[in-house]
Structure formats: structure tokens, C-alpha cells
């Protein structure tokens, strides 16, 4: 009975967040369907891989370039209306593209321009949604909330390609675009259903959620009043956000650890397919990659139900250590079973680590500057992935694969353990990256400002 009451209380507490999340999940699904469908249309229309890659660049580049600037505006603006008008703007662009396609007036450059505008809208929407989370969710439930968010994102990644392909065959591109417009209308409706508290209201309303300050959700109002960001030009606000990060060793170290973790995982992900293709068929490789994504999906659900350990930093660093072990294991042998276990476990843990890191930052960074701080984090994280992709290829082709070729320098020593030939250089790089991840996690745990971040730095 007590457990049932606790579950009901948790659902009641999270109800406003769940309504918003479901609306955004529906919208995200529609947006992913549109992005996938437009990419296919561009490639079929032009037959050019360069044009196809350019369409993807129009989606990813705005996230890297404008996130910090968008964050400063998100800090100034009302979170609900920022999300509302961002979704509205993206929906209008989607409708215009659908109309252009219907009247046979859709040109490639319209697609590029539309993707850029939609991507900019998504930057504002995501930052507003991120910074609104701790206004809608008490600190003790942030792990659950972010796990729910991540589970939706992983679910979209798993099912979007399948449904987009089916829809393109049945309703064509304009049908996919119109479905996306409907999902935007749904998300706009959910935003109008929920009242967003401002920073001051969120403190007062804690009691209505059945909380008290003894739970650790301490007075946000008092702390936020001590954090007065500079107002004025965008440049000054960006500088303030950067100084806020750089002047706090605990927050800075957590961000750097997360960036290092993401960089290593990005290198592993981009190399996983060529690693698999060195010893399995294309179909099997695709299946194994899907199993990895499913592991991330289950990890997000797990943290959504569990909520995470009492000390989130222990979960972040402990599971970060285990991710390193998974990466090492994936590179040891060209084994289907070993690779499946490694990639599933690694993605499972990675989803939990991301949710816990996000939750911890939300509880430690003042609400009135979260937009610009998370904008800077998005830019740094976004820039690290292309760098990882750029670095991975030359490392494999020019260093690691030659080392473990049949007559390579390491063929008669390391090669005796992990094998030689095609793909074994990638395996060796996995082992190196895994050891690096383990070393970073151990070093991070010995760094006192990071290990005691939850004790030394009060919650907002």
C-alpha cells in the first residue's frame, strides 16, 4: 500500500512535466521522420553523397554555432513561450515545404534553408525544455525525469528509420511533412495545458508537491538571488556564462569529464560499424548496432524508474569506469557474442551516465543562467563529435591497422593476444580508448572538487 501511494505521489508530482514531455516526444518523432525523409528525398533527387551530407550539415551546424547565443535569450525569455514559438516556427517551415512539394516547386536550396531554420528553432526549443525541467521537477526526481526524456530520444532513434521508410512509400514526402505538422499542433496544445512556474514560484510550489526542505530540495530562491548574472549585451552575458563555468572547479570538472566521455564514445560509435564488418555480414552488423541502441533505450527506462543513486557523482564515475571496461572488451576479440554484450552494456550505462550528469548540473547551476551555460556545453559537446569523427579515420588507417597487419610491428606480440589482420587495428584502438576511459574515471574520482560536488556545492 505504501509503495502504491509513493508511486501515485511521484506520478502526481511529475504530471506537469510528463504532459510537456509527451507533447515534445510526439513533436520530436515527427521532426525525426521529416529529417530522415528529407535526407532520402535529397539523395534520390540529386544522386549526390555531397548534397546528402550537406543536408545533414544544415541540421547539425546550427546546434554548434548558435547554442551559446540562443542560451542567453532563453535565460531572458519565458520558458513556455520560447518552446511554443520555437515549435510554431518549425511547424510553419515544415508546412511551407509540404506546400512547395505539393505544387512541384520544391528545390534543393529550399530544403537546405528550411532545415537550417528548423534546426535553429530546435536549438531554442531544446534549451528552453532543458532549463524548464528543474522548474517543473523537484531535485530528487530529476534523474527519473531525464531518464524519461532520454528513453524517448532513444526510442525515436530506433523506430524512426523504419516508420519513415514505410510512410514514404505509402503517403510520400508531403504526407510525412503533414504528419509532422500535426505533431507540432499536438505539442503546442500540451504547452498551453501546463502553467510554467518562474524561478521564484518554483520555490513556493515545492510544498504543493509534497516536499520539504529536509529532502535536500533546498530553497532555490535564496541561492538564485545570490547569483545575479550580468545583463546587457549578448557578449557580456556569454562571457558571464563562461566565467561561471571556469570559476567553479567542481562544475568545470564535471563538464570536462562529460566531454571526455562523449568524445571517447563518439569515436567508438563511428568505428563500430567498420569493426563489425571485418568479421560479420552487413545485416548482422546492423542488427548488433540496433541492439546497442536498444541497450541505451533500456538504460534510459531504468534510470527513469530508479532515479539514480543518492550520490549521483558515484553513479556517473562508477558507470563511466564500467563503460571503459565495455570498450576494452569490445576490442579484445572478433566475437559476435562478446561484441553484443559489450555494446549493449556500454550503451545501457552511457544512457544512465548522461541522465545523471544532466540532473547533477541542473541542481548545481543557477536557474537564471542555465540557458547560456547549457548552450556553451552544447557547443563544446557538438564540436567534440566532428573532431572525434575526423580523428578516428586517420588513426585507424595510418596507425592502428598497419600495426596489426599480418606483418605489422605489433603482429608478433599484441597480435598474438587479440589477433591480426583486417579490423584488428580498430580492436586495438578500442582497447586504448577503453583504458583511457578507465584512467579518466579513476583520476576524476581522486579529484576532490568533483568527488564531493554534491556535498560542497548546495542545490539551487
PARO-968088 format. One record per residue (C-alpha): residue in one letter; x, y, z. Coordinates in nm, 3 decimals, always signed. Each point is the difference from the previous one (the first is absolute). Layout:
REM PARO-968088
{node "a",{X,Y,Z}}
...
END
This chain:
REM PARO-968088
{node "x",{+0.000,+0.000,+0.000}}
{node "x",{+0.278,+0.244,+0.093}}
{node "x",{+0.185,-0.081,-0.321}}
{node "x",{-0.318,+0.062,-0.203}}
{node "x",{-0.050,+0.335,+0.174}}
{node "x",{+0.361,+0.093,-0.069}}
{node "x",{-0.040,-0.080,-0.370}}
{node "x",{-0.324,+0.198,-0.020}}
{node "x",{+0.163,+0.295,+0.176}}
{node "x",{+0.296,-0.013,-0.240}}
{node "x",{-0.232,-0.004,-0.303}}
{node "x",{-0.198,+0.291,+0.143}}
{node "x",{+0.322,+0.192,+0.063}}
{node "x",{+0.126,-0.062,-0.353}}
{node "x",{-0.335,+0.049,-0.177}}
{node "x",{+0.074,+0.350,-0.142}}
{node "x",{+0.339,-0.119,-0.121}}
{node "x",{-0.147,-0.320,-0.149}}
{node "x",{-0.260,+0.197,-0.196}}
{node "x",{+0.266,+0.228,-0.146}}
{node "x",{+0.236,-0.291,-0.064}}
{node "x",{-0.262,-0.202,-0.185}}
{node "x",{-0.086,+0.294,-0.223}}
{node "x",{+0.367,+0.059,-0.076}}
{node "x",{+0.053,-0.372,-0.063}}
{node "x",{-0.279,-0.003,-0.258}}
{node "x",{+0.150,+0.311,-0.161}}
{node "x",{+0.351,-0.151,+0.008}}
{node "x",{-0.128,-0.313,-0.172}}
{node "x",{-0.157,+0.209,-0.275}}
{node "x",{+0.317,+0.208,-0.041}}
{node "x",{+0.218,-0.311,-0.025}}
{node "x",{-0.234,-0.147,-0.260}}
{node "x",{+0.024,+0.323,-0.201}}
{node "x",{+0.379,+0.024,+0.029}}
{node "x",{+0.045,-0.362,-0.109}}
{node "x",{-0.248,+0.037,-0.285}}
{node "x",{+0.159,+0.322,-0.127}}
{node "x",{+0.346,-0.156,+0.006}}
{node "x",{-0.127,-0.290,-0.212}}
{node "x",{-0.180,+0.238,-0.237}}
{node "x",{+0.314,+0.210,-0.050}}
{node "x",{+0.210,-0.307,-0.077}}
{node "x",{-0.258,-0.147,-0.238}}
{node "x",{-0.045,+0.334,-0.173}}
{node "x",{+0.370,+0.078,-0.047}}
{node "x",{+0.178,-0.335,+0.027}}
{node "x",{+0.279,+0.192,+0.174}}
{node "x",{+0.155,-0.107,+0.329}}
{node "x",{+0.134,+0.355,+0.039}}
{node "x",{-0.350,+0.145,-0.024}}
{node "x",{-0.122,-0.263,+0.245}}
{node "x",{+0.277,+0.089,+0.247}}
{node "x",{-0.073,+0.371,-0.044}}
{node "x",{-0.361,-0.059,+0.108}}
{node "x",{+0.125,-0.167,+0.318}}
{node "x",{+0.242,+0.289,+0.057}}
{node "x",{-0.290,+0.247,-0.018}}
{node "x",{-0.154,-0.181,+0.296}}
{node "x",{+0.310,-0.043,+0.218}}
{node "x",{+0.195,+0.323,-0.065}}
{node "x",{-0.253,+0.242,+0.159}}
{node "x",{+0.013,-0.200,+0.325}}
{node "x",{+0.374,+0.053,+0.018}}
{node "x",{+0.007,+0.364,-0.107}}
{node "x",{-0.298,+0.168,+0.164}}
{node "x",{-0.064,-0.199,+0.319}}
{node "x",{+0.186,+0.245,+0.230}}
{node "x",{-0.177,+0.302,-0.154}}
{node "x",{-0.336,-0.176,+0.016}}
{node "x",{+0.068,-0.082,+0.364}}
{node "x",{+0.030,+0.366,+0.095}}
{node "x",{-0.343,+0.071,-0.150}}
{node "x",{-0.150,-0.308,+0.166}}
{node "x",{+0.119,+0.137,+0.337}}
{node "x",{-0.185,+0.326,-0.071}}
{node "x",{-0.321,-0.140,-0.144}}
{node "x",{-0.291,-0.193,+0.146}}
{node "x",{+0.075,-0.370,-0.043}}
{node "x",{-0.347,-0.110,-0.107}}
{node "x",{-0.038,+0.267,-0.266}}
{node "x",{+0.353,-0.062,-0.128}}
{node "x",{-0.091,-0.365,-0.053}}
{node "x",{-0.339,+0.096,-0.146}}
{node "x",{+0.131,+0.242,-0.263}}
{node "x",{+0.296,-0.225,-0.083}}
{node "x",{-0.238,-0.288,-0.074}}
{node "x",{-0.233,+0.237,-0.187}}
{node "x",{+0.284,+0.132,-0.218}}
{node "x",{+0.126,-0.349,-0.086}}
{node "x",{-0.356,-0.111,-0.074}}
{node "x",{-0.060,+0.292,-0.239}}
{node "x",{+0.323,-0.076,-0.191}}
{node "x",{-0.099,-0.367,-0.024}}
{node "x",{-0.343,+0.097,-0.138}}
{node "x",{+0.160,+0.232,-0.259}}
{node "x",{+0.230,-0.279,-0.119}}
{node "x",{-0.301,-0.232,-0.029}}
{node "x",{-0.187,+0.259,-0.209}}
{node "x",{+0.301,+0.057,-0.225}}
{node "x",{+0.029,-0.374,-0.056}}
{node "x",{-0.373,-0.032,-0.073}}
{node "x",{+0.015,+0.275,-0.264}}
{node "x",{+0.324,-0.143,-0.145}}
{node "x",{+0.199,+0.310,+0.095}}
{node "x",{+0.236,-0.158,+0.250}}
{node "x",{+0.368,+0.059,-0.082}}
{node "x",{+0.305,-0.130,+0.182}}
{node "x",{+0.100,+0.338,+0.140}}
{node "x",{-0.349,+0.035,+0.152}}
{node "x",{+0.069,-0.322,+0.188}}
{node "x",{+0.332,+0.130,+0.130}}
{node "x",{-0.149,+0.331,+0.110}}
{node "x",{-0.295,-0.174,+0.165}}
{node "x",{+0.227,-0.243,+0.184}}
{node "x",{+0.213,+0.287,+0.132}}
{node "x",{-0.305,+0.192,+0.127}}
{node "x",{-0.151,-0.313,+0.158}}
{node "x",{+0.333,-0.081,+0.162}}
{node "x",{+0.023,+0.351,+0.149}}
{node "x",{-0.353,-0.037,+0.137}}
{node "x",{+0.099,-0.335,+0.149}}
{node "x",{+0.301,+0.159,+0.173}}
{node "x",{-0.227,+0.245,+0.181}}
{node "x",{-0.258,-0.269,+0.072}}
{node "x",{+0.247,-0.247,+0.150}}
{node "x",{+0.178,+0.258,+0.215}}
{node "x",{-0.332,+0.131,+0.129}}
{node "x",{-0.119,-0.355,+0.072}}
{node "x",{+0.326,-0.079,+0.180}}
{node "x",{-0.006,+0.307,+0.222}}
{node "x",{-0.373,-0.039,+0.069}}
{node "x",{+0.049,-0.350,+0.137}}
{node "x",{+0.109,+0.105,+0.347}}
{node "x",{-0.290,+0.244,+0.015}}
{node "x",{-0.244,-0.284,-0.059}}
{node "x",{+0.183,-0.280,+0.183}}
{node "x",{+0.136,+0.001,+0.358}}
{node "x",{+0.368,-0.085,+0.036}}
{node "x",{-0.055,-0.347,+0.140}}
{node "x",{-0.191,-0.104,-0.316}}
{node "x",{+0.233,+0.157,-0.259}}
{node "x",{+0.173,-0.332,-0.069}}
{node "x",{-0.334,-0.162,-0.077}}
{node "x",{-0.113,+0.290,-0.216}}
{node "x",{+0.316,+0.007,-0.209}}
{node "x",{-0.010,-0.378,-0.033}}
{node "x",{-0.350,+0.033,-0.142}}
{node "x",{+0.122,+0.266,-0.244}}
{node "x",{+0.291,-0.215,-0.116}}
{node "x",{-0.220,-0.309,-0.041}}
{node "x",{-0.216,+0.197,-0.242}}
{node "x",{+0.304,+0.114,-0.197}}
{node "x",{+0.142,-0.352,-0.024}}
{node "x",{-0.342,-0.135,-0.097}}
{node "x",{-0.020,+0.252,-0.284}}
{node "x",{+0.347,-0.099,-0.121}}
{node "x",{-0.101,-0.367,-0.006}}
{node "x",{-0.338,+0.026,-0.172}}
{node "x",{+0.017,+0.316,-0.213}}
{node "x",{+0.193,-0.150,-0.298}}
{node "x",{-0.246,-0.290,-0.023}}
{node "x",{-0.316,+0.212,+0.017}}
{node "x",{+0.139,+0.272,-0.225}}
{node "x",{+0.076,-0.253,-0.273}}
{node "x",{-0.349,-0.148,+0.025}}
{node "x",{-0.165,+0.343,-0.005}}
{node "x",{+0.202,+0.116,-0.301}}
{node "x",{-0.128,-0.297,-0.196}}
{node "x",{-0.361,+0.045,+0.109}}
{node "x",{-0.063,+0.376,+0.031}}
{node "x",{+0.313,+0.143,-0.170}}
{node "x",{+0.198,+0.300,+0.121}}
{node "x",{-0.292,+0.241,+0.031}}
{node "x",{-0.183,-0.252,+0.220}}
{node "x",{+0.298,-0.027,+0.236}}
{node "x",{+0.024,+0.379,+0.018}}
{node "x",{-0.370,+0.038,+0.078}}
{node "x",{+0.028,-0.263,+0.274}}
{node "x",{+0.284,+0.206,+0.145}}
{node "x",{-0.222,+0.312,-0.007}}
{node "x",{-0.265,-0.188,+0.196}}
{node "x",{+0.257,-0.103,+0.261}}
{node "x",{+0.099,+0.366,+0.040}}
{node "x",{-0.363,+0.092,+0.062}}
{node "x",{-0.019,-0.271,+0.265}}
{node "x",{+0.313,+0.128,+0.179}}
{node "x",{-0.132,+0.357,-0.012}}
{node "x",{-0.319,-0.118,+0.166}}
{node "x",{+0.188,-0.169,+0.285}}
{node "x",{+0.203,+0.316,+0.061}}
{node "x",{-0.322,+0.195,+0.046}}
{node "x",{-0.130,-0.255,+0.251}}
{node "x",{+0.277,+0.044,+0.257}}
{node "x",{+0.090,+0.309,+0.198}}
{node "x",{+0.373,+0.059,+0.016}}
{node "x",{+0.116,+0.138,+0.335}}
{node "x",{+0.272,+0.262,-0.006}}
{node "x",{+0.310,-0.044,+0.214}}
{node "x",{-0.160,+0.160,+0.304}}
{node "x",{-0.326,-0.193,-0.030}}
{node "x",{+0.180,-0.331,-0.022}}
{node "x",{+0.122,+0.048,+0.358}}
{node "x",{-0.343,+0.078,+0.141}}
{node "x",{-0.167,-0.284,-0.186}}
{node "x",{+0.229,-0.270,+0.137}}
{node "x",{-0.233,-0.048,+0.294}}
{node "x",{-0.292,-0.064,-0.237}}
{node "x",{+0.199,-0.291,-0.141}}
{node "x",{+0.029,-0.164,+0.340}}
{node "x",{+0.360,+0.104,+0.058}}
{node "x",{+0.182,+0.166,+0.283}}
{node "x",{+0.346,+0.144,+0.032}}
{node "x",{+0.120,-0.298,+0.201}}
{node "x",{-0.005,-0.212,-0.320}}
{node "x",{+0.293,+0.192,-0.143}}
{node "x",{-0.207,+0.219,-0.235}}
{node "x",{+0.118,+0.314,+0.176}}
{node "x",{-0.117,+0.352,-0.053}}
{node "x",{+0.063,+0.088,-0.363}}
{node "x",{-0.110,+0.359,+0.041}}
{node "x",{+0.269,+0.096,+0.248}}
{node "x",{+0.282,-0.146,-0.203}}
{node "x",{-0.125,+0.137,-0.329}}
{node "x",{-0.013,+0.345,+0.151}}
{node "x",{+0.368,-0.026,+0.080}}
{node "x",{+0.080,-0.081,-0.362}}
{node "x",{-0.071,+0.321,-0.186}}
{node "x",{+0.119,-0.035,-0.360}}
{node "x",{+0.119,+0.300,-0.187}}
{node "x",{-0.266,+0.142,-0.228}}
{node "x",{+0.061,+0.199,-0.311}}
{node "x",{+0.162,-0.104,-0.324}}
{node "x",{+0.003,-0.357,-0.123}}
{node "x",{+0.379,+0.001,+0.016}}
{node "x",{+0.000,+0.097,+0.369}}
{node "x",{-0.251,-0.272,+0.082}}
{node "x",{+0.201,-0.261,-0.192}}
{node "x",{+0.315,+0.108,+0.184}}
{node "x",{-0.187,-0.027,+0.329}}
{node "x",{-0.112,-0.354,-0.087}}
{node "x",{+0.356,-0.099,-0.087}}
{node "x",{+0.138,+0.154,+0.321}}
{node "x",{-0.269,-0.175,+0.200}}
{node "x",{+0.124,-0.335,-0.131}}
{node "x",{+0.373,+0.072,+0.015}}
{node "x",{-0.008,+0.145,+0.353}}
{node "x",{-0.163,-0.310,+0.156}}
{node "x",{+0.242,-0.290,+0.010}}
{node "x",{-0.271,-0.252,+0.090}}
{node "x",{-0.236,+0.092,-0.283}}
{node "x",{+0.285,+0.046,-0.247}}
{node "x",{+0.145,-0.341,+0.083}}
{node "x",{-0.339,-0.170,-0.044}}
{node "x",{-0.047,+0.166,-0.339}}
{node "x",{+0.353,-0.097,-0.110}}
{node "x",{-0.057,-0.359,+0.113}}
{node "x",{-0.326,-0.015,-0.196}}
{node "x",{+0.167,+0.146,-0.311}}
{node "x",{+0.284,-0.253,+0.021}}
{node "x",{-0.251,-0.281,+0.047}}
{node "x",{-0.205,+0.116,-0.299}}
{node "x",{+0.311,+0.038,-0.216}}
{node "x",{+0.118,-0.355,+0.070}}
{node "x",{-0.344,-0.150,-0.054}}
{node "x",{-0.039,+0.198,-0.325}}
{node "x",{+0.324,-0.150,-0.133}}
{node "x",{-0.115,-0.349,+0.094}}
{node "x",{-0.341,+0.048,-0.162}}
{node "x",{+0.140,+0.126,-0.331}}
{node "x",{+0.246,-0.291,-0.014}}
{node "x",{-0.240,-0.271,+0.118}}
{node "x",{-0.149,-0.068,-0.344}}
{node "x",{+0.335,-0.052,-0.181}}
{node "x",{+0.112,-0.206,+0.300}}
{node "x",{-0.307,-0.225,-0.034}}
{node "x",{+0.028,-0.024,-0.378}}
{node "x",{+0.346,-0.149,+0.039}}
{node "x",{-0.153,-0.324,+0.131}}
{node "x",{-0.381,+0.002,-0.056}}
{node "x",{-0.240,+0.072,-0.287}}
{node "x",{-0.167,+0.336,-0.058}}
{node "x",{-0.335,-0.127,+0.129}}
{node "x",{+0.154,-0.139,+0.318}}
{node "x",{+0.193,+0.322,+0.057}}
{node "x",{-0.320,+0.203,-0.028}}
{node "x",{-0.174,-0.232,+0.244}}
{node "x",{+0.280,+0.033,+0.254}}
{node "x",{-0.007,+0.380,-0.028}}
{node "x",{-0.376,-0.008,+0.059}}
{node "x",{+0.058,-0.214,+0.310}}
{node "x",{+0.238,+0.268,+0.126}}
{node "x",{-0.263,+0.272,-0.051}}
{node "x",{-0.252,-0.221,+0.179}}
{node "x",{+0.244,-0.024,+0.291}}
{node "x",{+0.001,+0.380,+0.021}}
{node "x",{-0.379,-0.002,-0.012}}
{node "x",{-0.021,-0.248,+0.289}}
{node "x",{+0.262,+0.195,+0.196}}
{node "x",{-0.212,+0.313,-0.033}}
{node "x",{-0.308,-0.186,+0.118}}
{node "x",{+0.198,-0.145,+0.292}}
{node "x",{+0.114,+0.341,+0.122}}
{node "x",{-0.353,+0.132,-0.059}}
{node "x",{-0.137,-0.262,+0.240}}
{node "x",{+0.291,-0.010,+0.244}}
{node "x",{+0.092,+0.368,+0.015}}
{node "x",{+0.369,-0.068,+0.061}}
{node "x",{+0.216,-0.041,+0.311}}
{node "x",{-0.017,+0.241,+0.292}}
{node "x",{+0.341,+0.135,-0.100}}
{node "x",{-0.032,+0.054,-0.374}}
{node "x",{+0.373,+0.057,-0.044}}
{node "x",{+0.069,-0.356,+0.117}}
{node "x",{-0.229,-0.133,-0.271}}
{node "x",{+0.158,+0.226,-0.265}}
{node "x",{+0.360,-0.097,+0.075}}
{node "x",{-0.071,-0.364,+0.087}}
{node "x",{-0.197,-0.068,-0.317}}
{node "x",{+0.251,+0.209,-0.197}}
{node "x",{+0.266,-0.244,+0.120}}
{node "x",{-0.217,-0.293,-0.112}}
{node "x",{-0.050,+0.160,-0.344}}
{node "x",{+0.378,-0.012,-0.039}}
{node "x",{-0.004,-0.373,+0.083}}
{node "x",{-0.272,-0.054,-0.263}}
{node "x",{+0.207,+0.182,-0.265}}
{node "x",{+0.306,-0.210,+0.085}}
{node "x",{-0.204,-0.319,-0.018}}
{node "x",{-0.143,+0.096,-0.341}}
{node "x",{+0.352,+0.022,-0.142}}
{node "x",{+0.146,-0.319,+0.146}}
{node "x",{-0.124,-0.253,-0.252}}
{node "x",{-0.206,-0.002,-0.324}}
{node "x",{-0.285,-0.178,+0.180}}
{node "x",{-0.370,+0.061,-0.068}}
{node "x",{-0.102,-0.097,+0.354}}
{node "x",{+0.270,+0.209,+0.167}}
{node "x",{-0.082,+0.301,-0.218}}
{node "x",{-0.375,-0.022,+0.065}}
{node "x",{+0.050,-0.019,+0.377}}
{node "x",{+0.249,+0.288,-0.010}}
{node "x",{-0.199,+0.235,-0.219}}
{node "x",{-0.329,-0.068,+0.180}}
{node "x",{+0.155,+0.051,+0.345}}
{node "x",{+0.195,+0.306,-0.113}}
{node "x",{-0.302,+0.179,-0.144}}
{node "x",{-0.209,-0.101,+0.302}}
{node "x",{+0.251,+0.164,+0.236}}
{node "x",{+0.063,+0.299,-0.229}}
{node "x",{-0.370,+0.092,+0.005}}
{node "x",{-0.002,-0.007,+0.381}}
{node "x",{+0.322,+0.203,+0.026}}
{node "x",{-0.137,+0.268,-0.233}}
{node "x",{-0.324,+0.028,+0.197}}
{node "x",{+0.181,+0.019,+0.334}}
{node "x",{+0.249,+0.259,-0.128}}
{node "x",{-0.280,+0.211,-0.140}}
{node "x",{-0.198,-0.024,+0.324}}
{node "x",{+0.302,+0.091,+0.212}}
{node "x",{+0.076,+0.308,-0.211}}
{node "x",{-0.364,+0.110,+0.019}}
{node "x",{+0.011,-0.011,+0.380}}
{node "x",{+0.329,+0.191,+0.028}}
{node "x",{-0.025,+0.273,-0.264}}
{node "x",{-0.215,+0.302,+0.083}}
{node "x",{-0.330,-0.001,-0.188}}
{node "x",{+0.042,+0.353,-0.131}}
{node "x",{+0.314,-0.084,-0.198}}
{node "x",{-0.066,-0.361,-0.099}}
{node "x",{-0.084,+0.094,-0.358}}
{node "x",{+0.337,+0.149,-0.084}}
{node "x",{+0.193,-0.263,+0.199}}
{node "x",{-0.177,-0.290,-0.170}}
{node "x",{+0.037,+0.181,-0.330}}
{node "x",{+0.376,+0.010,+0.047}}
{node "x",{-0.002,-0.366,+0.102}}
{node "x",{-0.201,-0.088,-0.314}}
{node "x",{+0.252,+0.180,-0.219}}
{node "x",{+0.299,-0.170,+0.162}}
{node "x",{-0.168,-0.340,-0.012}}
{node "x",{-0.115,+0.052,-0.358}}
{node "x",{+0.348,+0.107,-0.113}}
{node "x",{+0.165,-0.299,+0.169}}
{node "x",{-0.195,-0.253,-0.208}}
{node "x",{+0.118,+0.123,-0.346}}
{node "x",{+0.353,+0.013,+0.140}}
{node "x",{-0.035,-0.361,+0.115}}
{node "x",{-0.128,-0.103,-0.343}}
{node "x",{+0.283,+0.190,-0.170}}
{node "x",{+0.265,-0.157,+0.223}}
{node "x",{-0.130,-0.358,-0.006}}
{node "x",{+0.060,-0.070,-0.371}}
{node "x",{+0.367,+0.105,-0.021}}
{node "x",{+0.082,-0.172,+0.331}}
{node "x",{-0.136,-0.330,-0.131}}
{node "x",{+0.129,+0.021,-0.360}}
{node "x",{+0.344,+0.146,+0.071}}
{node "x",{+0.088,-0.135,+0.346}}
{node "x",{-0.198,-0.284,+0.155}}
{node "x",{-0.090,-0.214,-0.303}}
{node "x",{+0.362,-0.005,-0.130}}
{node "x",{+0.122,-0.095,+0.349}}
{node "x",{-0.212,-0.314,-0.002}}
{node "x",{+0.026,-0.091,-0.367}}
{node "x",{+0.130,-0.351,-0.068}}
{node "x",{+0.360,+0.124,+0.005}}
{node "x",{-0.064,+0.303,+0.217}}
{node "x",{+0.221,+0.127,+0.281}}
{node "x",{-0.228,-0.143,+0.273}}
{node "x",{-0.104,-0.316,-0.185}}
{node "x",{+0.234,-0.230,+0.195}}
{node "x",{-0.080,+0.132,+0.347}}
{node "x",{-0.331,+0.182,+0.044}}
{node "x",{-0.129,-0.178,-0.309}}
{node "x",{+0.053,-0.335,+0.170}}
{node "x",{-0.264,+0.104,+0.257}}
{node "x",{-0.263,+0.191,-0.197}}
{node "x",{+0.070,-0.126,-0.352}}
{node "x",{+0.135,+0.151,-0.319}}
{node "x",{-0.147,+0.103,-0.333}}
{node "x",{-0.292,+0.214,-0.110}}
{node "x",{-0.184,+0.169,+0.285}}
{node "x",{+0.248,-0.092,+0.274}}
{node "x",{+0.149,+0.349,-0.007}}
{node "x",{-0.344,+0.137,+0.088}}
{node "x",{-0.015,-0.257,+0.278}}
{node "x",{+0.331,+0.127,+0.136}}
{node "x",{-0.123,+0.359,-0.017}}
{node "x",{-0.309,-0.107,+0.197}}
{node "x",{+0.225,-0.145,+0.268}}
{node "x",{+0.202,+0.323,+0.017}}
{node "x",{-0.316,+0.211,+0.016}}
{node "x",{-0.146,-0.227,+0.268}}
{node "x",{+0.314,+0.027,+0.210}}
{node "x",{-0.010,+0.377,-0.044}}
{node "x",{-0.364,+0.006,+0.117}}
{node "x",{+0.089,-0.210,+0.306}}
{node "x",{+0.296,+0.225,+0.081}}
{node "x",{-0.209,+0.316,-0.035}}
{node "x",{-0.271,-0.142,+0.228}}
{node "x",{+0.249,-0.104,+0.268}}
{node "x",{+0.180,+0.335,-0.020}}
{node "x",{-0.330,+0.186,+0.020}}
{node "x",{-0.095,-0.191,+0.315}}
{node "x",{+0.327,+0.100,+0.169}}
{node "x",{-0.068,+0.368,-0.080}}
{node "x",{-0.163,+0.134,+0.316}}
{node "x",{-0.206,+0.291,-0.147}}
{node "x",{-0.174,-0.246,-0.230}}
{node "x",{-0.040,-0.288,+0.246}}
{node "x",{-0.160,+0.226,+0.259}}
{node "x",{-0.192,+0.226,-0.239}}
{node "x",{-0.334,-0.099,+0.156}}
{node "x",{+0.126,+0.068,+0.353}}
{node "x",{+0.195,+0.321,-0.057}}
{node "x",{-0.229,+0.171,-0.250}}
{node "x",{-0.360,+0.057,+0.119}}
{node "x",{-0.298,-0.080,-0.219}}
{node "x",{-0.179,+0.288,-0.166}}
END
